[in-house]
């Protein structure tokens, strides 16, 4: 039987329908029997659907600059902690 960890590691390919038939059958069986993985799978499907339905929009340049600075600061802090 497939574990939840194994299911989650294959979730992206499962949702993209890029797994081979045998693996897909195991994943479908697991998600049908595991309520936790079913919720994760269903929520992820819905999130992708909502995201695909959104129109692309740009963020203001000042917001972009602040976001990039915050990300660089976070990355630098992570490197310093190694």
Secondary structure as UniProt FT lines:
FT   HELIX           4..16
FT   HELIX           21..33
FT   HELIX           35..53
FT   HELIX           61..80
//
